[in-house]
């Protein structure tokens, strides 16, 4: 859960010689003469004292917590104007627009996902030409036989049925974020949650797909997860409390005029509730969990009045994930195997019979083996699919069902005759498709990497074969580049889309080098670092670069394909992704939480220093990007080593962690105690204070240029965190350097920004234009890249 994704021209001398950053680094890229910019906004100060554990400190920007204060609105408007003026002069003016045009030109006019069968229907999404958001649609499966096909044609049953058009919702409300979206088992109803403010207070609507009318709109706001009963007559949903903690489960009978009735309430403020239906829709599971532990209840989906019954009670640092298959519950867990042994390195698979009196009698089905971990599972009528991780890379395999459990003892995965799905190498990101059909023998994955545009692949679990259905199109690539990667495609010719008969992977590895190395951190631990750059445009020891980091909540850093990155890669930039402690699997996650959070910060710094020491990035051209909790990571490293990064972008950053964690009334704060520590405990409070970006700014020190982006309606990370940090940097750090610290606020969106495919290009272009201006890179130097030169000529011509 996210908290808080040729040589450069001569640089201009931009700061006065009194700036210590200039004197320390004579070759450091400098900013334009401050006289060329309007003066940065100055935030008012209001005396305010914070106290905890016998300590007191001043926080004169605490007033920004009141988002209704007209002074805050005026400040944010002034900051936006200053940010626009700062970035507006980049590249001689218009650089952001040129970058956005490049990124848009690489996107096909429209996009679609291959249809996925479920029951009698084919479900798919597509983005219409010129639109920002997808449309969810379906068609009936093609009928066999001429007579049936003619009947289908005459009846119009083969026509597309639009289920949900996000564009219509966005045009009506000005903003849209679709949360959960669930088709009923009988395919008649669509239940979905929608946020039209950016504040993540989702509302629920149920649409009758026969009449195409909305038949139910919940009066509640803050609805998170949805689950259908097997008979499609009842819908279950969770509702949040005032701190956005999902804590209640309701059931709504669609044929009844009565409001939804309460099924479950979680009183523990440290826990939130999630609900799912098992793949066969026979049971509803209620998972009451903290960040690191869970408690699971089940009930028959068609017999709600019988109530819930527990599978296992909560144990600290133990998780349970449950599915159902023909009389058995299959549980993925790291629970103690016996009274003395604790599974700390990962999950194993167990099962029990689906009877109340027998659920405590567990059989261990399989352990992952010594060289891999189990991450997740999916289940079908004839197959179990396991998501594994081996040596840092994802793997998927299927095992025939039912599984005969050996009474002599559990087996390792490889003892169950698994079929490992063929996938490309080169550090892939693998994401399951919807895979809703319990009776299906086909499993869909979306395979991607920094050099592999998204591949949609179907795996036949019976025949043990695979079919490549589609590869994301990337337009405006030069046709003279020839075949890319291992593929039987004769030429790219403006895109990388595979012909449907091809069973080879296509990638850009001949153009872009992508490698995984390990960097030694402060305590000798090896940190995975993925490095990406253009083989033609990169210049050893001279190229600029960006280091990305996150390192929280056990989330992996996103390294999937992103065509927007080509704008930097073609300009010679190095892009590096640091998988610091705090992300990843259980043990890696725990090694970067609470008092161990300092490990994440040292890991990130070590990766940055390695890029410079190895000559991959020029010592004065290394930048950093961190989003949400990744902003905390980057901000902490800037405080610790202000000369390491020459520029940074902090996106909706979690910067004021000490003050935020001291206020349990703020959304998600209590839930974050397990991640960052409980400030009510003195030792954990001191650990938080030791790295809090807002509380560790150094007076008079030269800080690098920083773009801070924020969203006014963000409920995960308050707008005041970004605004306070920028105001304090300008107040106490080097006055010359701090003129290059800017704040850009989206006044309409929430934590996840704008969701449209073209609007995202505009946001990314702002980040890139800022970094290029901060490093004073002349945009013309990059045009030795033939793809970029051709694209630039096309854009200029239009």
C-alpha positions in Angstrom: 0.0 0.0 0.0 1.5 3.3 -1.0 1.9 5.9 1.6 2.6 8.4 1.5 6.4 4.4 -9.7 27.7 13.8 -28.1 29.0 16.0 -25.2 26.9 18.6 -23.5 27.4 22.3 -24.3 29.4 24.5 -22.0 27.6 25.3 -18.7 26.9 28.8 -17.7 28.2 30.3 -14.4 25.1 31.2 -12.6 25.6 31.8 -8.9 27.6 34.3 -7.1 31.0 33.1 -5.9 29.8 33.3 -2.3 27.7 30.2 -2.8 29.6 27.3 -1.2 28.2 24.8 -3.7 29.9 26.7 -6.4 33.2 26.9 -4.6 33.2 23.2 -3.6 32.3 22.1 -7.1 33.7 24.4 -9.8 32.2 22.2 -12.5 28.9 21.9 -10.8 26.0 22.8 -13.2 24.6 26.1 -12.0 21.2 27.8 -12.2 20.4 31.0 -14.2 21.2 34.3 -12.6 18.6 34.8 -9.9 17.9 38.2 -11.4 16.4 36.4 -14.4 13.7 34.9 -12.1 11.0 36.6 -10.0 11.8 36.3 -6.3 10.6 33.0 -4.8 7.5 33.2 -2.6 8.0 33.7 1.2 5.7 31.8 3.5 4.4 33.5 6.6 5.5 32.2 10.0 3.2 31.7 12.9 4.7 30.7 16.3 3.9 27.1 17.2 5.6 24.7 19.6 5.6 20.9 19.3 6.4 18.7 22.4 7.1 15.0 22.8 9.0 12.9 25.3 10.3 15.9 27.2 11.5 17.7 24.0 10.1 20.8 22.5 10.7 22.4 19.1 9.4 25.2 17.0 7.3 24.6 13.9 6.4 28.1 12.4 4.8 26.5 9.3 2.4 24.3 11.3 -0.4 26.7 10.2 -0.4 25.1 6.7 -2.2 22.1 8.2 -5.4 24.2 7.8 -6.0 23.8 4.1 -8.9 26.2 4.2 -6.6 29.1 5.2 -6.7 31.6 2.3 -3.0 32.4 3.0 -2.2 28.8 2.0 -4.2 29.1 -1.3 -2.4 32.3 -2.1 1.0 30.8 -1.3 0.4 27.7 -3.5 -0.8 30.0 -6.3 2.4 32.0 -6.0 4.5 28.8 -5.8 2.9 27.5 -9.0 3.6 30.8 -10.8 7.2 30.7 -9.7 7.6 27.0 -10.7 6.1 27.8 -14.2 8.6 30.7 -14.6 11.5 28.5 -13.5 10.7 25.6 -15.8 9.3 27.8 -18.5 12.8 29.1 -19.5 14.3 25.6 -19.7 16.0 24.8 -23.0 15.7 28.3 -24.2 11.9 28.1 -23.6 9.4 25.5 -24.5 11.4 22.5 -23.5 8.6 21.0 -21.4 6.2 21.3 -24.4 8.8 19.7 -26.7 9.3 16.8 -24.3 5.6 16.3 -23.8 5.1 16.3 -27.6 7.9 13.7 -28.0 6.2 11.4 -25.4 2.8 11.8 -26.9 4.2 11.0 -30.4 5.4 7.7 -29.1 1.9 6.7 -28.0 -0.4 5.2 -30.6 -3.6 7.2 -31.2 -5.6 4.5 -29.4 -4.7 1.5 -27.3 -6.5 -1.8 -26.4 -6.0 -4.9 -24.4 -6.6 -8.3 -26.0 -10.0 -9.7 -25.0 -10.0 -12.1 -22.1 -12.6 -14.9 -22.0 -14.8 -15.3 -19.0 -17.9 -17.4 -19.3 -19.8 -16.6 -22.5 -18.1 -13.2 -22.8 -14.9 -11.6 -24.0 -13.9 -8.7 -21.8 -11.4 -6.0 -22.8 -10.5 -2.4 -22.4 -9.5 0.2 -24.9 -8.6 3.9 -25.0 -10.4 5.6 -27.9 -8.4 7.8 -30.2 -7.7 11.1 -28.7 -9.1 10.2 -25.3 -7.4 10.0 -21.9 -9.1 7.1 -20.2 -10.1 3.5 -20.9 -13.4 2.1 -21.8 -14.4 -1.3 -20.3 -16.3 -3.4 -22.9 -17.4 -6.9 -23.8 -18.6 -9.0 -26.6 -20.2 -12.4 -26.7 -17.8 -15.2 -27.7 -18.0 -16.1 -31.4 -20.5 -18.8 -32.0 -19.6 -22.0 -33.9 -21.5 -22.8 -37.0 -22.9 -20.7 -39.9 -26.5 -20.8 -38.7 -25.6 -19.7 -35.2 -23.3 -17.0 -36.5 -26.1 -15.7 -38.8 -28.5 -15.7 -35.9 -26.0 -13.7 -33.8 -25.5 -11.2 -36.6 -29.3 -10.7 -37.1 -29.9 -10.3 -33.4 -27.0 -8.0 -32.9 -25.6 -10.1 -30.1 -22.0 -9.9 -31.5 -22.0 -6.1 -31.1 -19.8 -4.5 -28.5 -21.4 -3.6 -25.1 -19.8 -0.7 -23.3 -19.8 -1.3 -19.6 -18.0 1.7 -18.2 -16.5 4.7 -20.0 -14.1 6.5 -17.7 -14.0 9.5 -20.1 -17.7 10.2 -19.5 -17.1 10.3 -15.8 -14.1 12.6 -16.1 -15.9 15.0 -18.5 -18.8 15.3 -16.1 -16.7 15.8 -12.9 -13.4 17.1 -14.1 -11.5 14.2 -12.4 -11.9 10.5 -12.2 -10.2 7.6 -10.4 -11.8 4.2 -10.7 -11.0 2.1 -7.7 -12.5 -1.5 -7.6 -14.4 -2.9 -10.5 -16.2 -6.3 -10.2 -18.4 -8.2 -12.6 -21.0 -10.4 -11.0 -20.6 -14.2 -11.4 -23.7 -14.3 -13.7 -22.3 -11.4 -15.8 -25.4 -9.3 -15.3 -24.1 -6.6 -12.9 -21.1 -4.4 -12.7 -20.1 -2.9 -9.3 -17.4 -0.2 -9.2 -16.1 2.5 -6.9 -15.3 5.9 -8.2 -13.5 9.0 -6.8 -14.2 12.3 -8.5 -12.3 14.6 -6.1 -8.9 13.1 -5.7 -9.4 12.6 -2.0 -10.0 8.8 -2.3 -13.4 8.9 -0.8 -14.8 6.4 -3.2 -18.5 6.0 -3.8 -20.1 2.8 -4.9 -22.4 2.2 -7.9 -23.9 -1.0 -9.3 -25.0 -1.1 -12.9 -27.5 -3.5 -14.4 -25.8 -4.5 -17.7 -29.1 -5.6 -19.2 -31.0 -2.4 -18.6 -27.7 -0.3 -18.6 -29.0 1.6 -15.6 -27.4 2.2 -12.3 -29.6 0.4 -9.8 -27.7 1.1 -6.6 -25.6 4.0 -5.3 -24.3 3.7 -1.8 -24.8 6.7 0.5 -21.5 5.8 2.2 -18.2 7.3 1.0 -14.8 5.8 1.5 -15.6 2.3 0.0 -12.5 0.3 -0.8 -13.0 -3.4 -1.7 -15.9 -5.3 -3.3 -16.9 -9.0 -3.4 -19.8 -10.8 -5.1 -21.8 -13.7 -3.6 -22.0 -16.7 -5.9 -25.7 -16.2 -6.7 -25.0 -12.6 -7.8 -27.8 -11.4 -5.5 -25.6 -9.9 -2.8 -22.6 -7.6 -2.9 -20.2 -7.1 -0.1 -18.1 -4.0 0.4 -15.9 -2.3 3.0 -16.4 1.2 4.4 -13.7 3.4 5.9 -13.8 5.4 9.1 -12.8 9.0 9.4 -9.1 8.2 9.2 -9.6 6.3 5.9 -9.1 3.0 7.6 -11.4 0.3 6.1 -13.0 -1.1 9.2 -16.5 -2.3 8.4 -18.0 -4.9 6.0 -21.5 -4.5 4.7 -23.8 -6.7 2.5 -26.3 -5.3 0.1 -29.0 -7.5 -1.4 -29.7 -6.0 -4.8 -33.4 -7.1 -5.0 -34.1 -5.4 -1.7 -34.9 -1.7 -1.1 -33.2 -2.0 2.3 -29.8 -0.5 2.9 -26.8 -2.7 3.2 -26.6 -4.5 6.6 -23.4 -4.7 8.7 -21.5 -8.0 8.6 -18.3 -7.2 10.4 -16.6 -4.4 12.3 -12.9 -4.2 13.3 -12.5 -2.2 16.5 -8.7 -2.3 16.6 -7.4 1.0 15.2 -4.2 -0.7 14.1 -6.1 -3.0 11.7 -7.8 -2.4 8.4 -10.2 -4.8 6.7 -10.1 -6.3 3.2 -12.6 -8.6 1.5 -12.5 -10.9 -1.4 -14.5 -13.8 -2.8 -12.7 -17.1 -3.5 -12.1 -17.8 -7.1 -15.2 -20.2 -7.2 -17.3 -17.5 -5.5 -18.3 -20.0 -2.8 -16.9 -18.1 0.1 -16.3 -14.5 1.1 -13.0 -14.0 3.0 -12.6 -11.1 5.5 -8.9 -10.3 6.2 -8.3 -8.0 9.2 -4.7 -7.0 8.9 -2.0 -4.7 10.0 1.0 -3.9 7.9 2.7 -7.1 8.9 0.1 -9.5 10.4 -3.5 -10.7 9.6 -6.5 -12.6 10.8 -8.8 -14.4 8.4 -12.5 -15.1 8.6 -14.7 -16.8 6.0 -18.4 -17.2 5.4 -20.5 -18.9 2.7 -21.3 -16.2 0.2 -24.9 -17.5 -0.3 -25.6 -18.0 3.4 -24.5 -14.7 5.0 -26.9 -15.1 8.0 -24.8 -17.9 9.3 -22.0 -15.4 9.9 -18.3 -15.5 9.9 -16.0 -18.2 11.3 -12.2 -17.7 11.9 -9.5 -19.6 10.1 -6.6 -18.5 12.3 -6.2 -15.8 15.0 -3.7 -12.9 14.5 -0.1 -13.5 15.4 2.5 -10.8 15.2 4.3 -10.7 11.9 2.2 -13.6 10.5 0.1 -13.3 7.3 -2.6 -15.5 5.8 -4.0 -15.5 2.2 -6.8 -17.9 1.5 -8.3 -19.6 -1.6 -10.8 -22.4 -2.0 -10.7 -25.6 -4.1 -13.2 -28.5 -4.0 -13.6 -28.9 -0.2 -10.3 -27.4 0.9 -9.1 -24.0 1.9 -5.6 -23.4 0.6 -3.7 -20.9 2.8 -0.5 -19.1 1.9 1.2 -18.2 5.1 4.4 -17.7 7.1 2.8 -19.0 10.3 4.9 -21.0 12.8 5.2 -24.6 11.6 5.2 -25.7 15.2 5.3 -24.1 18.6 9.0 -23.2 18.3 9.7 -22.6 14.7 8.8 -19.4 12.8 8.8 -19.0 9.1 10.6 -15.7 8.7 12.1 -15.9 5.2 8.9 -16.3 3.2 5.6 -18.1 2.7 4.6 -21.8 2.4 1.3 -23.4 1.3 -1.0 -25.2 3.7 -4.5 -26.5 3.5 -7.5 -27.5 5.6 -10.9 -28.9 5.0 -13.7 -26.3 4.6 -15.6 -27.3 7.7 -15.8 -25.2 10.8 -14.7 -28.1 13.1 -11.7 -29.0 10.9 -10.1 -25.7 10.0 -7.5 -25.9 12.7 -6.2 -29.2 11.3 -3.7 -27.9 8.8 -1.6 -29.9 6.3 1.5 -28.4 4.8 1.3 -28.8 1.0 4.6 -27.4 -0.1 7.6 -25.3 0.9 9.3 -23.1 -1.7 12.7 -24.6 -1.5 16.0 -23.2 -0.3 16.6 -21.0 -3.3 13.3 -19.2 -3.8 10.3 -17.7 -2.1 6.5 -17.9 -2.7 5.0 -14.5 -3.2 1.3 -15.2 -4.1 -1.0 -17.8 -5.7 -4.0 -18.2 -7.9 -6.3 -21.2 -8.2 -8.4 -22.8 -10.9 -10.5 -26.0 -11.3 -7.5 -28.0 -12.6 -4.4 -25.9 -11.7 -2.7 -24.0 -9.0 -0.5 -21.1 -10.1 2.3 -20.0 -7.8 4.1 -16.7 -8.0 7.7 -17.2 -7.0 10.9 -15.1 -6.7 14.3 -16.6 -7.3 17.6 -14.6 -7.1 15.6 -11.4 -7.3 13.6 -12.3 -10.4 9.9 -13.3 -10.6 8.9 -16.8 -11.7 5.5 -18.3 -12.3 4.6 -22.0 -12.4 1.5 -24.2 -12.5 0.8 -27.4 -10.6 -2.0 -29.8 -11.5 -4.9 -30.0 -9.1 -5.9 -31.7 -6.9 -2.6 -32.1 -5.0 -2.1 -35.4 -3.1 -0.6 -34.4 0.2 2.1 -36.9 1.4 1.4 -37.9 5.0 5.1 -38.5 5.4 5.8 -34.7 5.1 5.6 -31.7 2.9 7.3 -31.4 -0.4 9.2 -28.7 -2.1 7.6 -27.0 -5.1 9.9 -28.8 -7.5 8.6 -32.2 -6.1 5.1 -31.4 -7.4 6.1 -31.5 -11.1 5.6 -27.8 -11.7 5.5 -26.2 -15.2 7.6 -23.0 -15.1 6.2 -20.4 -17.5 8.7 -19.4 -20.2 9.5 -15.7 -19.8 12.1 -13.3 -21.2 15.2 -12.7 -19.3 16.5 -9.1 -18.7 14.9 -8.3 -15.3 11.3 -8.7 -16.2 8.3 -7.3 -14.4 5.4 -9.8 -14.5 1.8 -8.8 -13.6 -1.1 -11.2 -13.8 -4.1 -10.4 -16.0 -7.6 -10.5 -14.6 -7.9 -14.3 -14.9 -11.4 -14.3 -13.5 -12.6 -17.7 -14.9 -12.2 -20.5 -12.4 -12.9 -23.1 -15.0 -10.3 -21.7 -17.4 -7.1 -23.6 -18.3 -5.4 -20.5 -19.7 -3.5 -18.0 -17.5 -2.7 -14.5 -18.7 0.4 -12.4 -17.8 1.6 -9.0 -18.8 5.4 -9.3 -19.1 7.5 -6.1 -19.2 11.0 -4.8 -18.4 12.9 -1.5 -19.0 13.8 -2.8 -22.5 10.7 -4.9 -23.2 7.4 -3.1 -24.1 4.5 -4.7 -22.4 3.8 -8.3 -23.7 0.4 -9.9 -23.2 1.0 -13.6 -23.0 -1.5 -16.5 -22.5 -0.2 -19.7 -21.0 -2.1 -22.9 -21.7 -1.9 -24.8 -18.4 -2.9 -28.2 -20.0 -0.8 -28.2 -23.1 2.1 -26.3 -21.4 2.5 -23.9 -24.3 2.2 -20.1 -24.6 0.9 -17.6 -27.0 2.0 -14.0 -27.4 -1.2 -12.0 -28.0 0.1 -8.5 -28.2 3.1 -6.2 -27.6 2.7 -2.5 -26.7 3.1 -0.4 -29.8 5.8 2.3 -29.7 5.5 4.7 -32.6 8.1 7.2 -34.0 11.0 4.8 -33.9 13.3 4.8 -36.9 12.6 2.1 -39.4 16.3 1.7 -40.2 17.0 0.2 -36.8 16.1 -3.3 -38.1 15.1 -6.3 -36.0 15.3 -5.8 -32.3 16.1 -8.6 -29.9 15.3 -12.2 -30.5 12.3 -12.1 -32.8 11.2 -13.3 -36.2 9.8 -9.9 -37.0 11.6 -8.6 -40.1 11.6 -4.9 -39.2 10.3 -2.6 -36.5 8.8 -0.2 -39.0 7.4 2.3 -36.6 6.4 -0.1 -33.8 7.4 -3.1 -31.8 4.2 -5.0 -32.1 4.6 -8.7 -32.6 2.7 -10.7 -35.3 0.3 -13.0 -33.5 2.0 -16.1 -34.9 5.4 -15.2 -33.4 6.4 -17.1 -30.3 9.6 -15.1 -29.7 10.2 -12.2 -27.4 11.0 -8.8 -28.9 13.0 -6.2 -27.0 15.2 -3.1 -27.3 18.3 -4.6 -25.8 20.4 -3.8 -28.9 19.6 -0.2 -28.4 19.5 0.1 -24.7 21.7 -1.7 -22.2 19.9 -3.0 -19.1 21.9 -4.8 -16.4 21.5 -5.7 -12.7 24.4 -5.3 -10.4 24.8 -5.4 -6.6 26.2 -2.5 -4.6 27.8 -2.8 -1.1 25.9 -0.7 1.5 27.3 0.7 4.7 27.0 -2.6 6.6 28.3 -4.9 3.8 24.8 -5.9 2.6 24.5 -6.2 -1.2 21.8 -3.9 -2.7 20.3 -4.7 -6.1 20.7 -1.9 -8.7 19.3 -2.0 -12.2 21.0 0.3 -14.7 19.6 1.4 -18.0 21.2 3.5 -20.8 21.4 4.0 -24.5 24.3 2.1 -26.1 24.8 4.9 -28.6 24.1 8.1 -26.6 25.7 7.2 -23.2 29.1 8.8 -22.5 31.2 7.2 -19.8 32.1 9.6 -17.0 30.0 12.4 -18.6 26.4 11.3 -18.8 23.7 12.7 -16.6 21.7 10.2 -14.6 18.7 9.6 -12.4 18.5 7.2 -9.4 15.0 6.1 -8.5 14.1 4.7 -5.0 11.1 3.8 -2.9 11.9 1.2 -0.2 8.7 1.0 1.9 5.7 -1.3 2.6 7.4 -4.3 0.9 6.7 -2.7 -2.5 9.0 -3.5 -5.3 10.3 -0.5 -7.3 8.5 -0.3 -10.6 10.9 -1.3 -13.4 8.3 -2.1 -16.1 8.4 -0.6 -19.6 7.8 3.1 -19.9 8.1 4.8 -23.3 8.5 8.2 -21.7 12.0 7.2 -20.5 13.1 7.2 -24.2 13.2 11.0 -24.1 16.1 10.8 -21.5 17.8 7.7 -22.7 18.1 9.1 -26.2 19.7 12.2 -24.7 22.4 10.1 -23.1 20.9 9.8 -19.6 21.5 6.8 -17.3 18.4 5.6 -15.4 19.1 3.5 -12.3 16.6 1.7 -10.0 17.8 1.0 -6.4 15.9 -1.8 -4.6 16.8 -0.7 -1.1 15.8 -2.4 2.0 12.2 -1.7 3.1 10.8 -2.9 -0.2 10.7 -6.5 -1.6 9.9 -9.7 0.2 9.4 -10.3 4.0 13.0 -10.3 5.2 14.1 -7.4 2.9 11.0 -5.4 4.0 11.6 -5.9 7.7 15.3 -4.9 7.3 14.1 -1.4 6.3 11.3 -0.7 8.8 11.1 1.1 12.1 14.6 1.5 13.6 16.0 -0.2 10.5 14.7 2.5 8.2 18.2 4.1 8.3 19.3 1.1 6.2 17.1 2.2 3.3 18.7 5.7 3.4 22.3 4.3 3.5 21.4 1.8 0.7 20.2 4.6 -1.6 23.3 6.8 -0.9 25.6 3.8 -1.6 23.9 3.2 -5.0 24.2 6.9 -5.9 27.9 7.0 -5.0 28.5 3.8 -7.0 27.1 5.3 -10.2 29.6 8.2 -9.9 32.5 6.1 -8.8 32.0 3.6 -11.7 31.9 6.4 -14.2 28.3 5.7 -15.3 27.2 9.2 -14.3 29.2 12.4 -14.1 29.8 13.4 -10.5 27.9 16.7 -10.9 25.0 15.3 -13.0 23.4 12.7 -10.7 19.8 13.3 -9.9 17.2 11.5 -7.8 13.5 10.9 -8.0 11.3 9.6 -5.2 7.6 9.3 -5.0 5.5 9.3 -1.8 7.5 7.3 0.8 10.3 7.4 -1.8 10.3 11.2 -1.3 11.2 10.5 2.4 14.1 8.4 1.2 15.5 11.0 -1.2 14.9 13.8 1.2 16.8 12.0 4.0 19.7 11.4 1.7 19.9 15.0 0.6 20.1 16.0 4.3 22.8 13.4 5.0 24.8 14.1 1.8 23.7 17.4 0.2 26.5 17.3 -2.4 25.6 13.8 -3.7 22.7 14.8 -6.0 22.8 17.7 -8.3 19.0 17.9 -8.6 16.0 15.9 -7.4 12.3 15.5 -7.9 10.1 14.7 -4.9 6.6 13.6 -6.0 3.8 13.8 -3.3 6.6 13.3 -0.8 6.3 12.1 2.8 8.7 14.7 4.3 7.2 15.8 7.6 7.1 12.3 9.1 7.9 13.3 12.7 4.9 15.7 13.0 2.6 13.5 11.0 3.3 10.3 13.0 2.6 12.2 16.2 -0.9 13.0 15.1 -3.1 9.8 15.2 -6.1 11.7 13.8 -4.5 11.9 10.3 -5.5 9.3 7.8 -3.3 6.1 7.8 -1.0 7.3 10.5 -1.7 4.7 13.1 -1.5 2.0 10.4 2.0 3.3 9.7 3.3 2.6 13.1 4.4 -0.9 12.0 6.2 0.6 9.0 8.0 3.6 10.5 7.7 3.1 14.2 5.3 4.2 17.0 6.4 7.8 18.1 4.7 7.1 21.5 7.6 4.7 22.2 10.7 6.9 23.0 13.3 4.7 21.1 11.1 4.6 18.0 10.4 8.3 18.2 14.1 9.0 18.3 14.7 6.8 15.3 12.1 8.8 13.3 13.5 12.1 14.4 17.0 11.0 13.3 16.1 10.9 9.6 12.9 13.0 9.2 13.6 15.2 6.1 11.7 18.3 7.5 13.4 18.1 10.9 17.0 17.6 9.7 17.5 20.4 7.3 20.9 22.0 7.9 21.1 25.8 8.4 23.2 27.6 5.8 24.0 24.5 3.8 23.9 24.5 0.0 21.0 22.2 -1.2 20.6 21.0 -4.7 17.8 22.2 -7.0 14.6 20.3 -6.1 11.2 20.1 -7.8 8.5 19.2 -5.3 5.2 18.2 -6.8 2.1 17.9 -4.6 -1.7 17.4 -4.9 -4.1 19.6 -2.9 -6.7 16.8 -2.3 -4.1 14.2 -1.3 -5.4 12.3 1.8 -2.3 10.1 2.1 0.3 12.8 2.3 -1.1 16.2 3.2 -0.3 19.1 0.9 1.3 20.9 3.9 4.2 18.4 4.0 5.6 19.6 0.7 4.7 23.2 1.3 6.3 23.2 4.8 9.5 21.6 3.5 10.0 24.1 0.7 9.3 27.0 2.9 11.8 25.8 5.5 14.5 25.1 2.9 14.1 28.7 1.6 14.3 30.0 5.1 17.3 28.3 6.7 19.5 26.9 3.9 21.7 28.7 1.4 19.7 31.6 0.1 21.2 31.4 -3.4 20.7 27.7 -3.8 17.3 27.6 -2.3 15.9 29.8 -5.1 16.1 26.6 -7.2 13.8 24.7 -4.8 10.3 24.9 -6.3 6.9 23.7 -5.5 4.2 22.7 -8.1 0.8 21.8 -6.8 -2.1 20.2 -8.7 -5.1 21.8 -7.2 -7.6 19.2 -8.4 -6.0 15.8 -8.1 -5.1 13.4 -5.2 -2.1 11.2 -4.3 -2.0 9.4 -7.6 -2.2 12.6 -9.8 -3.9 12.7 -13.2 -4.7 9.3 -14.6 -5.0 10.0 -18.3 -2.4 8.6 -20.7 -1.6 12.0 -22.3 -1.8 14.0 -19.1 0.8 11.7 -17.6 3.1 12.7 -20.4 2.7 16.3 -19.4 3.5 15.6 -15.7 6.6 13.6 -16.7 7.7 16.3 -19.1 7.7 18.8 -16.2 10.0 16.5 -14.2 12.4 16.0 -17.1 12.5 19.7 -18.1 13.3 20.7 -14.5 16.2 18.3 -14.3 17.6 19.4 -17.6 17.4 23.0 -16.6 18.9 22.3 -13.2 21.9 20.6 -14.9 21.9 23.3 -17.6 21.9 20.7 -20.4 21.6 22.2 -23.9 18.8 20.2 -25.5 20.5 20.4 -28.9 23.4 18.2 -27.8 21.3 15.1 -27.8 20.2 15.1 -31.4 23.0 12.7 -32.5 20.4 9.9 -31.7 18.7 9.1 -35.0 15.4 8.2 -33.5 15.2 11.4 -31.5 16.4 13.5 -34.3 13.7 12.2 -36.6 11.0 12.6 -34.0 12.2 16.2 -33.3 12.0 17.1 -36.9 8.5 15.7 -37.2 7.4 17.6 -34.1 8.9 20.8 -35.4 7.2 20.3 -38.8 3.8 20.1 -37.1 
